[in-house]
Amino acid sequence: MVDEAHFRNLENVYLSARCNEYYQPRIRISEGEAEIEIDVEEKYFHAANAVHGSVYFKMLDDAAYFAVNSLVPDVFVLTVSFHLHLLRPISRGTMRAVGKAYFTSKQLYAGESVLLDDRGREIARGNGLFALSKMKLPVK
């Protein structure tokens, strides 16, 4: 059984990850869905002055991951595979990743996500498979 307390706990777990000190994301989780926002900063740029694809990957994987983990009340899930399509560059504004879980079975889950710019234009999309781990979710 998943509920609001589970969603808020997942948000706190996500925000407490040390790598997120660098990105300063904002997250909102609901049943089977997650949204993550990161403000574009020059520190994310590659040599052509746009956000590096690694940031796209992080946001897409995180959004799909937490959409899936919203359905799992007690343990972390693990990313098994993740595929992405980089569609256009971004160099200012805010990036918003919207993730949704779309398949569940006993051990395997699937999630997808889309990355949008401030104008609602799609800049990337991805999908992945996630498996249950044996690592218990902490309470944060």
C-alpha positions as CSV (number, residue, x, y, z in Angstrom):
1,M,0.0,0.0,0.0
2,V,1.4,3.4,-1.0
3,D,0.3,6.7,0.4
4,E,1.2,10.4,0.8
5,A,3.7,9.6,3.6
6,H,5.5,7.2,1.3
7,F,5.7,9.9,-1.5
8,R,7.0,12.5,0.9
9,N,9.6,10.1,2.3
10,L,10.8,9.3,-1.3
11,E,11.1,13.0,-2.0
12,N,13.2,13.5,1.2
13,V,15.4,10.4,0.3
14,Y,16.0,11.9,-3.2
15,L,16.8,15.4,-1.9
16,S,19.2,14.0,0.7
17,A,21.4,12.3,-1.9
18,R,24.8,14.1,-1.9
19,C,24.9,14.4,-5.7
20,N,21.8,16.6,-5.5
21,E,23.7,19.2,-3.5
22,Y,25.2,20.0,-6.9
23,Y,22.0,20.1,-9.0
24,Q,19.6,21.6,-6.4
25,P,16.5,19.8,-7.9
26,R,12.9,20.1,-6.8
27,I,10.8,17.0,-6.8
28,R,7.1,16.0,-6.5
29,I,6.0,12.4,-6.3
30,S,2.5,10.9,-6.6
31,E,1.3,7.4,-7.3
32,G,3.0,6.2,-10.5
33,E,4.3,9.7,-11.3
34,A,7.2,12.0,-10.5
35,E,8.2,15.5,-11.6
36,I,11.7,17.0,-11.2
37,E,12.9,20.5,-12.0
38,I,16.4,21.9,-12.2
39,D,17.3,25.4,-13.1
40,V,19.8,25.6,-16.0
41,E,23.2,26.9,-14.9
42,E,26.4,27.3,-16.9
43,K,28.2,24.8,-14.7
44,Y,26.1,22.1,-16.6
45,F,27.3,23.2,-20.0
46,H,29.5,21.3,-22.5
47,A,31.9,23.1,-24.8
48,A,29.1,24.2,-27.2
49,N,27.4,26.2,-24.3
50,A,24.4,24.1,-23.7
51,V,23.4,21.6,-21.0
52,H,25.5,18.3,-21.2
53,G,23.5,15.1,-22.0
54,S,24.6,13.7,-18.6
55,V,22.2,16.1,-16.9
56,Y,19.4,15.1,-19.3
57,F,20.1,11.5,-18.4
58,K,20.1,12.2,-14.7
59,M,16.7,14.0,-14.8
60,L,15.0,11.4,-17.1
61,D,16.3,8.4,-15.1
62,D,15.4,10.0,-11.8
63,A,11.9,10.9,-12.9
64,A,11.1,7.5,-14.3
65,Y,12.8,5.8,-11.3
66,F,10.8,7.7,-8.7
67,A,7.6,7.2,-10.6
68,V,8.3,3.4,-10.3
69,N,9.5,3.5,-6.7
70,S,6.3,5.4,-5.8
71,L,4.6,2.0,-6.3
72,V,7.0,0.1,-4.1
73,P,6.5,0.9,-0.4
74,D,9.4,-0.9,1.3
75,V,12.6,-1.2,-0.8
76,F,14.6,0.8,-3.4
77,V,14.2,-0.2,-7.0
78,L,17.3,-0.5,-9.3
79,T,17.7,0.8,-12.8
80,V,18.3,-2.2,-15.0
81,S,18.5,-0.3,-18.3
82,F,17.6,3.1,-19.5
83,H,17.4,4.5,-23.0
84,L,17.2,8.1,-24.0
85,H,16.8,10.3,-27.0
86,L,18.3,13.8,-26.9
87,L,16.1,16.0,-29.1
88,R,17.2,19.6,-28.7
89,P,19.7,21.7,-26.7
90,I,18.8,24.0,-23.8
91,S,21.0,26.8,-22.4
92,R,18.6,28.8,-20.1
93,G,15.5,28.5,-18.1
94,T,14.3,25.5,-16.2
95,M,14.2,21.8,-17.2
96,R,11.3,19.7,-16.0
97,A,11.3,15.9,-16.2
98,V,7.9,14.2,-15.9
99,G,8.1,10.4,-15.2
100,K,5.4,7.8,-15.3
101,A,5.3,4.1,-14.4
102,Y,3.6,2.1,-17.1
103,F,4.3,-1.6,-16.4
104,T,4.5,-3.7,-13.3
105,S,5.1,-7.3,-12.7
106,K,6.3,-9.3,-9.7
107,Q,10.0,-8.3,-10.0
108,L,10.2,-5.9,-13.0
109,Y,8.8,-2.4,-13.6
110,A,8.9,-0.1,-16.6
111,G,8.9,3.7,-16.5
112,E,9.2,6.5,-19.1
113,S,9.9,10.2,-18.8
114,V,10.0,13.3,-20.9
115,L,12.2,16.4,-20.4
116,L,10.6,19.8,-21.2
117,D,11.9,23.3,-21.4
118,D,10.2,26.5,-20.0
119,R,8.0,26.7,-23.1
120,G,6.8,23.1,-22.8
121,R,8.9,21.9,-25.7
122,E,10.2,18.4,-25.5
123,I,14.0,18.4,-25.3
124,A,14.6,14.7,-24.5
125,R,12.7,11.5,-23.6
126,G,13.6,8.2,-22.1
127,N,12.4,4.8,-20.8
128,G,13.8,2.2,-18.6
129,L,13.4,-1.1,-16.8
130,F,13.6,-1.2,-13.0
131,A,13.9,-4.2,-10.6
132,L,13.3,-4.6,-6.9
133,S,16.3,-4.5,-4.7
134,K,16.8,-5.9,-1.2
135,M,17.8,-2.5,0.2
136,K,15.2,-1.2,2.6
137,L,13.9,2.4,2.1
138,P,15.1,4.6,5.0
139,V,12.7,7.0,6.7
140,K,13.9,10.6,6.1
